[in-house]
Amino acid sequence: MRYVTGGALVLGIAAGVWLSDWFKGLGLGGGAGVGIGQRGMSGIQANADGEPADIGVSYQTTSVVQGPPSLRVVIKDRSYFLRDGETDTPIELPALVEAIKQQPPDDDGIKLRLYQTNDARQSARVALLEELQAAGVPAAAVHEYQDAVE
């Protein structure tokens, strides 16, 4: 009985697919699809050159002003390095804190993006964050990356 029911089901589906060729609008597709208008008609009129015609609508473009980039600092062992592209320049903690204080925030309000290598010491990280807090740099202006860098 189970085989008869399964066979009837398979034959019914096959017959439905075959009959859908005879009755357009039903079946697995192959039609022009559903849409509005005629093929090639976009509602934009073109002039003789094929360019879109001027319909009297003007668009005003605005330029996006980006803020200054934030400082990128890498902690390697107990040392601090300013990263500019692929170049790392060593810097002492007092000079680094002063540079961060003077740095205007970027578009996200970040002044410092802090990276660490695998051998970075947490004492160096804590010392930097404590000096920044004492200098009045808000914690929200510092973004620490969790993944180690080279």
URLIN-V8692 format. One record per residue. N is the residue number from 1. NEAR is the number of other ideal C-beta (glycine too) atoms within 12 Angstrom. Layout:
((N/NEAR) (N/NEAR))
//
This chain:
((1/7) (2/8) (3/9) (4/10) (5/11) (6/12) (7/13) (8/14) (9/14) (10/14) (11/14) (12/14) (13/16) (14/13) (15/14) (16/17) (17/18) (18/15) (19/15) (20/18) (21/16) (22/12) (23/12) (24/12) (25/14) (26/15) (27/16) (28/13) (29/13) (30/12) (31/14) (32/11) (33/9) (34/8) (35/11) (36/9) (37/11) (38/9) (39/9) (40/9) (41/11) (42/12) (43/12) (44/15) (45/14) (46/15) (47/11) (48/7) (49/7) (50/9) (51/10) (52/13) (53/14) (54/12) (55/12) (56/7) (57/9) (58/7) (59/8) (60/6) (61/6) (62/6) (63/6) (64/7) (65/8) (66/11) (67/15) (68/15) (69/20) (70/29) (71/37) (72/34) (73/42) (74/36) (75/38) (76/25) (77/18) (78/21) (79/26) (80/37) (81/31) (82/29) (83/28) (84/15) (85/9) (86/11) (87/11) (88/21) (89/20) (90/19) (91/25) (92/19) (93/28) (94/17) (95/19) (96/34) (97/29) (98/18) (99/27) (100/35) (101/23) (102/16) (103/28) (104/19) (105/24) (106/20) (107/14) (108/17) (109/18) (110/28) (111/34) (112/42) (113/26) (114/36) (115/30) (116/32) (117/25) (118/14) (119/16) (120/30) (121/18) (122/15) (123/16) (124/27) (125/30) (126/19) (127/23) (128/39) (129/27) (130/17) (131/26) (132/33) (133/19) (134/14) (135/25) (136/14) (137/30) (138/18) (139/18) (140/15) (141/27) (142/32) (143/22) (144/27) (145/21) (146/11) (147/12) (148/15) (149/23) (150/15))
//
